[in-house]
Amino acid sequence: MSIFGPFQSNSSRVICLLALFCLPGKGLLASELSDFSGVFQIHGFLTQGYVKTTENSFFGESKDGSFDFNEIGINASYRLSPAMMASAQILSRTAGEMYDGSLDLDFAQFDYAYQLNETNRIGFIIGRSKNPLGLYNDTRDVAATRPGIFMPQAIYWDRVRNMVLSNDGGQLYTEGQYANHHFSLQLFAGKTPIDENVEKSYLGPSFNPRMEQDGVTTGGRLLYEWDGGRVRLALSNASLTLDSQTSLFPPGSIDIDYWVLSAQYNDGPWSLTMEYMEEPIDYAGFGGFMDVADTTVDGYYLQGSYRLQADWEMFARFEESHYDKNDTNGKKSSAKLGFPPHTFFSKLWTLGLLWEPTEQLMLRTEFSQVEGSIFLSNLENPLPNIKERDWNLFSLLVSYSF
Amino acid sequence: MKIAYHAFAIGLLLCFCGTAQSIDLVINPDVSQETISRNALRSIFSMRMTRWPDGKPIHVFVMGDKTNLHSDFSKQLLGVFPHQLRRAWNRQIYSGMGQAPTKVESEEEMRNQVAETPGAIGYLSEGNINEHIRTISVE
């Protein structure tokens, strides 16, 4: 029998994995486990990208052509019973100056679901789990689930990826099917692993910002699916407060609220996706010096994909981001904060082609025409004044998953 | 002219019926269910529903994405393309929320696995069942 993972077993040799998890409720276990031998699976992925830009740096020194874009992940899951599953994933991600490829624990969680009836269930997750935000956040580093080589930056910023990536805490969820309507609600709360990318995006790198989370990140997603996913609609949110120190101002805090509205329509070979993000940011303290930076960032994208044959797909995407949703050309923000207008917005047109010669292998190529530079990382482009306004982006990606 | 259109439409329909194979949804005989709703079937094959109403674990078997049988099964019984189903699996596998179905290489292997695995569900082209498995109809 061939299997999806390189290793799948019904045996009890998964004790080692179980040892990683603290299993709550032993009484719960006994009855669930009585007639189930457990299923252990291992899966993973290997992705390598190539990025070439005419100006600016994105995922490495891309003006010279960059291979500084790869993702390697491996996960193990053990289903103890139909209701219980333990799983963990290790991830190494290299993305230019933003992520250096060091190993991260992507998630490590224990999931319990109580089946209310044939199609309705309620459950909880404890541990480090991925935040369900928009349609793609929880698997944003897995090429096989992304809508393109890069996540649409208007919603899923790489420069502040960790802010909404995962939480150390828990989730409560419920899902139900009523005739042709499927609803799911996931609520999460937990500590967010803040990194330098986040610090140097919300405060200028020259201030040497250091941030710590005040309290926990809370949020959730309500997802509605009609007719087995023909229509998918979602509303997602994450809120967090970052206590910040800088070398220049008195300490302060930054309140961030992150809202995403998602809609997708799938019909045979066609797929249309739209997501809109709004992110109010409130700077408090800092001796009042940062009040001027209070804003509501917004962005959206529209993507249409067409499956040409079983193995081939093409897509077109337009996306747009604004530092201030009431200042789409960046002029007002530029007058207030001093950097060139084009550092306060971006507009991208992308055309892409996907080839999946086997179930495991995917190849993508994309071309983007870009105006503006808001989504470029300050770590990769340290001097905002020399970010170029008009540039093109060409990329290739190969990914193997099992 | 209208008749020509109708003839063309009927011709297309016949073509479609001719190429698409009839598929039997098959289960291990220990599963007590007689029929299954289309929604429950979608939940099972998207690996969200993990147990039968009587509490027994569900074990899902599928053929490769590129086989005609899997493609026809996905489109006819689930109403999705194989690549959409695979993305649904991947979203679960790589977020820790679910596991992958077990892949078999042939209809013979499908028949044997479904017969031998308690709680198993799979599919075969029509007329390929034997006495060790049974079919279940979609409501």
Interface residues (C-beta under 8 A of the other chain):
Chain A: M1 S2 I3 F4 G5 Q8 D35 F36 V39 Q41 H43 F45 G73 N75 S77 R79 S81 P82 A83 M85 S87 A88 Q89 F107 Q109 D111 A113 Q115 N117 E118 T119 S129 K130 D138 T139 V142 A144 T145 E175 Q177 A179 N180 H182 D227 G228 G229 R230 N266 G268 P269 R307 A310 E313 E356 T358 E359 S401
Chain B: S37 R38 N39 A40 R42 S43 R48 M49 T50 R51 P53 G55 K56 P57 I58 G64 D65 K66 S71 L78 G79 V80 F81 P82 H83 Q84 R86 R87 A88 N90 R91 I93 Y94 S95 G96 M97 G98 Q99 A100 P101 T102 K103 V104 E105 E109 Q113
